[in-house]
């Protein structure tokens, strides 16, 4: 069901965005020196850190002779929300998010290149304001690129919802916390935009089939728009790296 009062009479959302407008995304690669790859990403007021270790030899209990084992651990800082979390990691929600992250990221990694190996991906949510899974996937994608692990394509995630303006329904991209709390539908998609494939699709509420395609289309377009932003950040990071190297060489 679409949530009421998510769009004003002027067609703007509660935070002033247009229905097809993403929250501002700011990101940086290589924020830590200890991991093999790391990234920091802000999507609106949601702030996430991602770190990647590996590939390294997997333990015998987890080892696969055909592909790398991808281990994901998602956790939220105790100060990430308005209410202090008693168990920032290891609870049921964190375990579910870790599983969903593993599913999306495994689809992007060329797992067949590292048999008998393991890749560890750690996600820490510093501030949560809606779309924490999407921001986590996007940050992890950058951290994997920073680590040099070969990917099939960028993996990005975006959410979409359905708002009502007068008698019409309008799909909303990149749902914020206020919009998530409005008891409307929230469709989350993790995809490889350049290939058009979907790695994960989750829906928080029932949605009529008449509206499903337009909400899915809006989420997929959001994934493509995010891919452009991430690709720009990677190119800028590489350009800065080459500039520093040239200075040292000279």
Beta strands, then each sheet from edge to edge (+ up, - down):
strand 1: 25-29
strand 2: 37-43
strand 3: 46-57
strand 4: 69-76
strand 5: 117-127
strand 6: 156-165
strand 7: 168-173
strand 8: 186-192
strand 9: 197-203
sheet 1: 1+ 2- 3+ 5- 4-
sheet 2: 7+ 6- 8+ 9-
end
